[in-house]
Structures are given as structure tokens and as C-alpha cells.
């Protein structure tokens, strides 16, 4: 029997990946790992093991013991911290992975490094400044063309971005997060909030899909966290820029990546970040319900098996709307149903 280990199995992405394995037409034993002492009780894996945080020195040793004990064939991380940790030791694990090389992961996960790399290509990016002191804030506000700016940490969810404009409040926010030298100020683009996801097999794009985030519900900061409403879209410019933004940093991409974009006043998408090696909270659930089982595909890529090839671009129909809120069962509704029929019956 095939045994697959899903990290962060008590989280949203891990749970959806496990559901993808359950819906796969294959007999799979699912092993889960979870660092949070509470969230492990939410895991739907056959067996769930507690692990240290990925930043802990004991993480790799614990993971290796679990792989050996459970005879794990494939490891699938569900969050950026474990993507980073596992990619650094992938060649020492007695199990397969479908991950980018660790140096590429490092470049993608540092938003300032990523900006510098993309800014030297023809991938549009919002004008961005690294903030090391108060004078950097003032220089950024003078040079950035938008009235408001986007302030955020450079690492893996250091702290969420926020739309701001007052230099003193920006300084207070960075200071409160101990973020001097690890924060950026960017042009705030108020256009469409878009994302492009691509799955690669040793440099070759296997399939991809774009979507637009339409609503974040009660989120206090637009563009952070998981949206409550997402819609599949087909855009040639996203297909081109999504793939290009990844290959500009990783010459031979492997596994799954997704690039986030915001459009400017002219409707041109600008890349704001790239997440390597993992599915997103929404894509892991939405695309599975729509018939695209990316978790199963990643396992097959890791095992170097033959697999059915979805469309390279626009793998799903356009105008599918995924509507999801906490404690509600998510649904997929077409745009026509929303605009012309409504939900009254």
C-alpha cells in the first residue's frame, strides 16, 4: 500500500490534501504530522504524529523517525515553513518529495530578494523599498507613485500586509513587529487580486489555473488570509507572467507554485509574491471540488509515475465561484447563477 505523509495535517491545507488522497482512485495510507498540540485533534489522517516546529533543531530527526516507522513513500508539506525545512534535507529523507531545490525556495520566500530578481526581468512588480530606518520610509513615500503604500514583512508570514500612508504610523507598525531591515514598503495597487498556480515536473509545466479573489469576508486586511469568494478565470497574460515569474527565479521548477498579482490602473498584473512547494488554502479545496486533484498529481510526480495530463493552461472551466466561510459547507456556483438567477428558490 502507498503511504503518504502530509505535514500540518490539522490545518486547512493539510486537511484538504488528505481529502484529495481519499478521493483518489488508489488505496493510500495517510500519515499526518502536526506541531500544534491542539490542531492535531483535527487531523483526518489514519495516524497523526506530533512534531516540533520546522524551525526546531529536532524537527528533521523526528520527521526521519516517522518516515522510517510508518514506511512513508512520499512527503507532502502543506505550509511554507515545512517546505523550507524539508527542501533543505530532501536528499537525506528515505521518502520521495515533489519540491523545488532549497536555494530556489529561499529566494522565493524572501519577498525582498524575490522583488529584486523579478525587477530585473520583464515581469511587472510594484515599486518596492526595503525599510531599515525611518529615512527609508520617507524616501519610499517620495518615490512610490501611489498615494497609499503596502507595508509587510519580507519572510514567510512575518506579519500581514497593510494599506497605509502616514509615515509615523508606518514606523510604529514596523517597530511593533521588530521589522526594521525585514520589512518593505510597496506601491499599493488597488486593482484586481489575482493568482496563478502551476504544477511542474522537472522544468516542464504540467497544468495551471488562474483565479480572481473577489471577497475576503470579515478579514481586517484585504489580500491576506484565505478569500471567502474566488472565481476561476482564463487570462493569457496571467498564463505568461505566472510561468515567467517562476522560471525567472527557478530555472528548473519542480512541484507546485503559485504567484499572486495585483493589477494597476491600466489592468496590468504585477507580481507581489510567489509561494513555492505547496498548495494554497483555497486552491487545495476549490480545485479538488472542481475535479482537479492536485494532491494526487503531486504524489505521482514525486514517484516519477505516469499520470493523466490535465490541460497545460486553464485546466478548469472559467467562471466557477468557490464560496467558503468558517462553519459553512463550501459551494461552487457559476457566475451565471450568481448574476442572473440568484440563490432564491
C-alpha positions in Angstrom: 0.0 0.0 0.0 1.2 3.5 -0.8 1.9 5.6 2.3 1.8 9.4 2.0 2.8 11.8 4.8 1.0 15.2 4.9 2.5 17.8 7.2 0.3 20.3 9.0 -2.5 17.7 8.9 -4.6 19.6 11.4 -4.6 22.8 9.2 -6.8 23.9 6.4 -4.4 23.0 3.6 -3.4 19.7 5.1 -7.0 18.7 5.6 -7.8 19.4 2.0 -4.8 17.5 0.8 -5.8 14.5 2.8 -9.3 14.7 1.3 -7.6 14.7 -2.1 -5.9 11.5 -1.3 -9.1 9.9 0.0 -10.9 10.8 -3.3 -8.1 9.4 -5.4 -8.8 6.1 -7.1 -6.0 4.4 -5.2 -5.5 2.7 -1.8 -3.5 5.2 0.3 -2.4 5.1 3.9 -2.3 8.7 5.1 0.2 9.7 7.8 -0.2 13.1 9.3 2.2 15.3 11.3 1.2 18.4 13.3 3.2 20.7 15.5 0.3 22.4 17.3 -0.8 20.4 20.3 -4.5 21.3 19.6 -4.7 21.1 15.9 -3.6 17.5 15.8 -7.0 16.5 17.0 -8.5 17.9 13.8 -6.3 15.7 11.6 -8.2 13.2 9.3 -5.1 11.1 8.7 -5.0 7.4 9.5 -2.3 8.1 12.1 -1.1 11.5 13.3 2.3 12.2 14.9 3.3 15.3 16.8 6.4 17.0 15.6 8.4 20.1 16.7 8.2 23.3 14.8 10.0 23.2 11.5 12.5 25.8 12.8 13.4 23.5 15.7 16.7 21.6 15.6 14.9 18.4 16.4 12.4 18.6 13.5 14.4 16.7 10.9 15.3 13.9 13.3 11.7 13.5 14.3 10.5 13.5 10.7 13.0 10.9 9.7 11.9 8.6 12.5 8.3 8.9 11.5 9.1 8.2 7.9 11.0 5.0 8.9 8.4 3.9 11.4 5.4 4.4 9.1 7.2 3.2 5.9 6.4 6.5 4.2 6.7 6.7 0.4 6.0 10.4 -0.2 6.1 13.5 1.9 3.9 16.5 1.1 4.4 19.7 3.1 1.4 21.9 3.5 2.9 25.2 4.7 5.9 27.4 3.8 7.9 26.7 7.0 8.0 23.0 6.3 8.5 23.4 2.6 11.7 25.3 3.6 12.8 22.8 6.2 12.1 19.7 4.1 13.6 21.0 0.9 16.9 21.6 2.7 17.1 17.9 3.7 15.1 16.2 0.9 18.1 14.2 -0.4 18.6 12.7 3.1 15.0 11.6 3.6 14.1 8.0 3.0 11.0 9.1 1.0 10.1 11.0 -2.2 9.1 14.6 -2.5 7.9 16.9 -5.2 9.7 20.1 -4.1 11.9 22.9 -5.6 15.6 22.9 -4.7 16.2 24.5 -1.4 18.1 27.5 -2.8 15.1 28.4 -5.0 12.8 28.1 -2.1 14.9 30.5 -0.1 14.8 33.1 -3.0 11.1 32.8 -3.4 10.2 33.0 0.3 12.2 36.2 0.9 9.9 38.9 -0.7 12.7 41.5 -1.0 15.0 39.0 -2.7 12.1 38.0 -5.0 11.4 41.6 -5.8 15.0 42.3 -6.8 15.1 39.2 -9.0 11.8 39.9 -10.8 12.6 43.6 -11.1 15.5 42.7 -13.3 13.2 40.8 -15.7 10.2 41.8 -17.8 7.7 40.6 -15.0 6.0 43.8 -13.7 6.2 44.3 -10.0 5.0 47.1 -7.7 7.8 49.6 -6.9 9.2 48.4 -3.5 11.7 49.6 -1.0 13.4 47.7 1.9 13.0 49.6 5.1 15.9 49.7 7.5 15.3 53.0 9.2 12.9 56.0 9.3 14.6 57.7 6.4 13.9 54.7 4.2 10.2 55.2 4.8 10.3 58.9 3.8 12.3 58.1 0.7 9.9 55.3 -0.3 6.9 57.6 0.1 8.5 60.2 -2.1 9.4 57.7 -4.9 6.4 55.4 -4.9 3.7 56.7 -7.3 0.6 55.7 -5.3 -1.0 57.7 -2.5 -1.2 54.6 -0.3 1.5 52.0 0.2 1.6 48.3 1.2 3.7 47.6 4.3 4.6 44.0 5.1 7.4 41.7 6.4 9.7 40.0 3.9 9.7 36.5 5.3 7.1 33.7 5.5 4.1 35.4 7.0 6.4 37.7 9.2 3.3 39.9 9.5 0.4 40.6 7.2 0.5 43.4 4.7 -1.5 46.6 5.5 -2.6 49.5 3.3 -1.1 52.7 4.9 0.1 56.2 4.1 1.2 58.0 7.2 5.0 57.7 7.8 4.7 57.8 11.6 2.1 55.1 11.6 4.2 53.0 9.2 7.2 53.4 11.5 5.1 52.4 14.5 3.9 49.3 12.8 7.4 48.2 11.7 8.7 48.9 15.2 6.0 46.9 16.9 6.8 44.0 14.7 10.6 44.3 15.2 10.7 44.6 11.5 13.5 47.1 10.7 15.6 45.5 8.0 13.0 42.8 7.3 10.0 45.0 6.0 9.1 46.5 2.7 7.0 49.4 1.6 5.5 48.9 -1.9 3.2 50.7 -4.2 -0.4 49.8 -3.3 -2.2 48.6 -6.4 -6.0 48.7 -5.9 -6.9 46.7 -8.9 -7.9 43.0 -9.3 -6.5 40.5 -6.8 -5.3 37.5 -8.9 -3.3 34.3 -8.6 -1.8 31.8 -11.0 -1.0 28.3 -9.9 1.3 26.0 -11.9 2.4 22.4 -11.4 5.8 21.5 -12.9 7.6 18.2 -13.5 11.4 18.8 -13.8 11.0 22.1 -15.5 8.0 21.2 -17.7 4.7 22.9 -16.9 2.1 20.1 -16.4 -1.0 22.2 -15.7 -2.0 25.6 -14.4 -5.1 27.6 -13.4 -5.8 31.3 -12.7 -8.4 32.7 -10.4 -9.6 36.1 -9.0 -10.1 36.7 -5.3 -13.4 38.6 -5.1 -14.1 38.8 -1.3 -12.3 38.3 2.0 -15.4 38.5 4.2 -14.5 39.7 7.6 -10.8 39.9 7.1 -9.3 43.1 8.5 -6.8 43.4 5.7 -7.7 42.9 2.1 -5.3 40.4 0.4 -4.3 38.5 3.5 -5.6 35.1 4.6 -8.0 33.0 2.5 -10.7 34.7 0.5 -14.3 33.8 1.0 -15.1 34.1 -2.7 -12.8 33.1 -5.6 -13.5 32.7 -9.3 -11.7 30.7 -12.0 -10.6 32.9 -14.9 -8.8 32.5 -18.2 -6.2 35.2 -19.0 -3.4 34.8 -21.4 -1.3 37.5 -19.7 -1.5 35.6 -16.3 -0.5 32.3 -18.0 2.5 34.0 -19.5 3.5 36.1 -16.4 2.8 33.3 -13.9 5.1 30.8 -15.6 7.7 33.5 -16.4 7.8 34.8 -12.7 8.6 31.3 -11.6 11.2 30.5 -14.2 12.9 33.8 -13.6 13.9 32.5 -10.1 14.0 28.8 -10.6 15.4 27.6 -13.9 14.0 24.0 -13.5 10.9 24.3 -11.4 9.5 21.1 -9.8 6.3 20.7 -7.9 3.6 23.3 -7.3 4.0 27.1 -7.1 1.5 30.0 -7.1 2.2 33.6 -8.0 0.0 36.4 -6.6 -0.7 39.5 -8.7 -2.5 42.9 -8.3 -3.4 44.9 -11.3 -2.6 48.6 -11.7 -4.9 51.3 -13.1 -4.3 50.0 -16.6 -5.2 46.5 -15.7 -1.7 45.1 -16.0 -0.9 42.4 -13.4 2.1 43.0 -11.1 3.6 40.1 -9.3 3.6 40.5 -5.5 4.8 37.2 -4.2 5.5 33.6 -5.2 4.7 30.6 -2.9 6.8 27.5 -3.8 6.3 23.9 -2.9 2.8 24.0 -1.5 -0.9 24.4 -2.4 -2.9 27.3 -1.1 -5.8 27.3 1.4 -8.3 27.9 -1.4 -6.7 26.0 -4.3 -6.3 22.8 -2.3 -10.1 22.8 -1.6 -11.6 24.6 -4.6 -9.7 22.8 -7.4 -10.3 19.4 -5.8 -14.1 20.1 -5.7 -13.9 21.3 -9.3 -12.3 18.0 -10.4 -8.6 18.8 -10.4 -6.9 16.6 -7.8 -3.5 18.3 -7.4 -2.5 16.3 -4.4 -2.7 13.1 -6.3 -0.8 14.6 -9.2 2.0 15.8 -6.9 2.3 12.2 -5.4 2.6 10.8 -9.0 5.2 13.4 -9.9 7.2 12.6 -6.7 7.1 8.9 -7.6 8.0 9.6 -11.2 4.9 7.7 -12.3 2.9 8.2 -15.5 -0.1 10.4 -15.0 -3.1 11.7 -16.9 -2.1 15.2 -18.1 -4.6 18.0 -17.5 -4.7 21.0 -19.8 -1.4 22.8 -19.6 -3.2 26.2 -19.2 -6.7 26.9 -17.9 -7.1 23.4 -16.5 -10.6 24.2 -15.2 -13.6 26.0 -16.8 -13.9 29.7 -16.3 -16.5 31.4 -14.1 -16.6 28.8 -11.3 -17.1 30.6 -8.0 -15.9 29.0 -4.8 -17.8 30.4 -1.8 -16.5 29.4 1.6 -16.8 30.7 5.2 -15.9 29.2 8.5 -18.5 26.7 9.8 -20.4 26.7 6.4 -20.2 24.0 3.8 -18.4 25.5 0.8 -20.1 25.5 -2.6 -19.1 26.1 -6.2 -21.6 28.3 -8.2 -21.3 29.6 -11.7 -21.2 33.3 -12.4 -24.3 33.0 -14.4 -26.2 31.6 -11.4 -24.9 34.5 -9.3 -25.6 37.3 -11.7 -28.8 36.1 -13.4 -30.5 33.6 -11.1 -29.5 34.4 -7.5 -29.9 32.0 -4.6 -33.7 32.3 -4.0 -35.6 29.2 -4.9 
